[in-house]
Amino acid sequence: MASNPNSNKGFVYQEFGNGSSPPLDRAVERGTPDLPPNQQNVRIQATRAGRKGKTVTVITGFQTTPETLATLLKQLKAQCGTGGTVKDHEIEVQGDHKQKILEILVKLGYKAKISGG
């Protein structure tokens, strides 16, 4: 059996490119600038819409990388003692923690406001 000099033994399947391109920065890919906290206007809102009656505190308006959001989410979950997730560049924390999250974000330097009733 003769080996093929054009075969690439490291790849089983490759759709595009030659495999040597650097990974893209996710903030650049989304077109979202990574702004410092004091330049971000963040909104905090408690809602039950579409969540089978469960209250969730949603924080919107972030202009930062997903890695920064994940770090912030971890800190908020620890401070509130609940679960949470990042969906569509928004942070969702289980339960109604508007006031507590507002205090935490203001201490971190974010321009945060509670929206809604």
N, C-alpha and C positions, 0 to 999 in steps of 0.2 A: 504494500500500500504506500503510495507516494503522498507526502503531506503537502497541503496547499499553502504556498507562501503568503497568500492574501488572507488566510484565516486569522481571526482574532480570538485566541484561546480564552481570554478573560471574560468575554461576553457570550451569553447564550442568545440574547435577543437585543437589538438596538434599533430603535425606530429612526431617530434623527441624529445628525452630527457624528463626530468622531470620538466622543467620550472624554475629550480633554478640555472642554469649555468650563470655566469657573461657575460656581453656583450664583444665581442672581440674588441680590438683596431683596428680601420680601417687601420692605417698605417702598423701594423703588418700583418693584413689580406692580404693586397696587396703586402707585401714583400718590402715596400718602407720605408727606414729609414727617420726619421725626423731630417734632418740636419739643422744647423744654416745657416742663409742667406749667410754669407761670404764663405761657402763651396759649394754653389750651382752655377752651370754654367747655366744661363738662356738665352734663345734665343728669340728675338723679331722679328716678321715678319708680314708684311701686305700682305694679300692675298684676292683674290676674287673667288678663285676656289670653285665651288660647292655651291655658295651663291647667285645665280641669279644676278650677277653683283655688289653686295654690297661689299664694302671694309670692312674687319675685321682685327684687329690687334690681332695676336695669340702669346701668350707667352708660351713657352715650356721649359722643362728641370727641372721642380720643383721636389724636393725630400722631400715632407712634407705631413702633414695630410690634408684631405679635409676641415677640419675646418679652418686651417690656410689659405688655398687657398680661401675659402669663405670670410674671413676677408680681405685678400689682394685685392680680386676682388671688394669688397665694397669700399675700399679706392681708387682704380684706377678709378672706375666708377664715384665717387664723384669728383675726380681731373680732369677727362676728360669731365665730364658733359654728359656722354652717358650711354647706356645700355651695358650689357655684361653677360657672363655666364661662368660656369666651365664645360667643357666636356672632358672626358677621361684624367683627370689629367692635362689639359691645360686650360689656361684662354683665353677667347675670349672677346675682347672689340670692340664695334661697331665703325667703322670709322678708319681712318689712323692716329694713335696717337703714332707712333714709337718713335719719339724723346722725347715727353713728358713722356711716360712710362719709357723710358730708364733713364731719369733724376730722376724720382720718385724711381725706383728700386735701382739705385746706392746710393741715399740718405738713403734708408732702409738697405743698406749693401750687396745687391746681386751683384754677378759678372755677369752683363748683357751685352749682345752684340746684335747689330742689324744684322740680317742675311738676305740674299737675296738682291735684287736691290731695 
